[in-house]
Amino acid sequence: MIDKMREEFEKSPRFRGMDFTRSATHPEFYDSPYANGAWDGWQASRAELVIELPDYTSPYYGGDHFDECQYAADCEKAIEAAGLKVKP
């Protein structure tokens, strides 16, 4: 998971032109103190992101007739309510 997060960080247009050369002695760090600071901030922003999804075991979703479409729509609303976009 950390590799995927780092890949997204390094590809972000917000950090275009930043030097992402890794330290030869400590490859978990960058040579650039600016890149390290940005990486720390990026990780912290994702660590605080928690979205509570609806309880699919709720009788609202129909018991034996589980309404997948309604559940998906309610999950999408919960994600968007957190200020994120849902890819169509």
C-alpha positions as CSV (number, residue, x, y, z in Angstrom):
1,M,0.0,0.0,0.0
2,I,2.8,2.4,0.8
3,D,4.3,1.8,-2.6
4,K,1.0,2.8,-4.4
5,M,0.7,5.9,-2.2
6,R,4.3,6.9,-3.0
7,E,3.7,6.3,-6.7
8,E,0.6,8.6,-6.6
9,F,2.5,11.2,-4.6
10,E,5.4,11.3,-7.1
11,K,3.0,11.5,-10.1
12,S,0.9,14.3,-8.6
13,P,1.0,17.4,-10.7
14,R,1.3,19.4,-7.5
15,F,4.9,18.3,-7.2
16,R,5.9,18.6,-10.8
17,G,9.6,19.3,-11.1
18,M,10.4,18.1,-7.6
19,D,13.5,16.0,-7.2
20,F,12.4,12.5,-6.0
21,T,15.9,11.0,-6.0
22,R,16.1,8.5,-3.1
23,S,18.8,8.6,-0.5
24,A,21.5,6.0,-1.2
25,T,21.9,5.2,2.5
26,H,18.2,5.5,3.5
27,P,16.0,4.7,0.4
28,E,12.8,5.4,2.4
29,F,13.8,9.0,2.3
30,Y,14.5,11.5,-0.5
31,D,17.7,13.4,-1.0
32,S,15.6,16.6,-1.1
33,P,14.4,18.0,2.2
34,Y,11.5,19.6,0.3
35,A,10.4,16.2,-1.1
36,N,10.7,14.6,2.3
37,G,8.5,17.4,3.8
38,A,5.9,17.0,1.0
39,W,5.9,13.2,1.4
40,D,5.3,13.5,5.1
41,G,2.4,15.9,4.5
42,W,1.0,13.6,1.8
43,Q,1.1,10.6,4.1
44,A,-0.5,12.5,6.9
45,S,-3.3,13.7,4.7
46,R,-4.2,10.2,3.7
47,A,-3.9,8.8,7.3
48,E,-6.6,11.2,8.5
49,L,-9.0,10.3,5.7
50,V,-11.6,7.9,7.0
51,I,-15.0,7.4,5.4
52,E,-17.8,5.6,7.2
53,L,-19.8,3.5,4.8
54,P,-23.4,2.5,5.3
55,D,-24.0,-0.8,7.2
56,Y,-25.0,-3.3,4.5
57,T,-26.5,-5.6,7.1
58,S,-29.1,-3.0,7.8
59,P,-32.7,-4.0,7.1
60,Y,-32.9,-0.9,4.9
61,Y,-31.0,-2.9,2.2
62,G,-33.6,-5.6,2.0
63,G,-32.3,-8.7,3.8
64,D,-32.8,-11.5,1.3
65,H,-33.3,-9.0,-1.5
66,F,-30.1,-7.0,-1.0
67,D,-30.3,-3.9,-3.1
68,E,-26.7,-3.6,-4.5
69,C,-27.5,-0.5,-6.5
70,Q,-29.0,1.4,-3.6
71,Y,-26.0,0.4,-1.4
72,A,-23.5,1.5,-4.1
73,A,-25.4,4.8,-4.4
74,D,-25.3,5.4,-0.7
75,C,-21.6,4.6,-0.5
76,E,-21.0,7.1,-3.3
77,K,-22.9,9.7,-1.3
78,A,-20.8,9.0,1.8
79,I,-17.6,9.3,-0.2
80,E,-18.7,12.6,-1.8
81,A,-19.8,13.9,1.6
82,A,-16.2,13.6,2.7
83,G,-15.2,15.9,-0.1
84,L,-13.8,13.3,-2.5
85,K,-14.8,12.5,-6.0
86,V,-16.0,9.1,-7.1
87,K,-14.7,7.9,-10.5
88,P,-17.6,7.1,-12.8
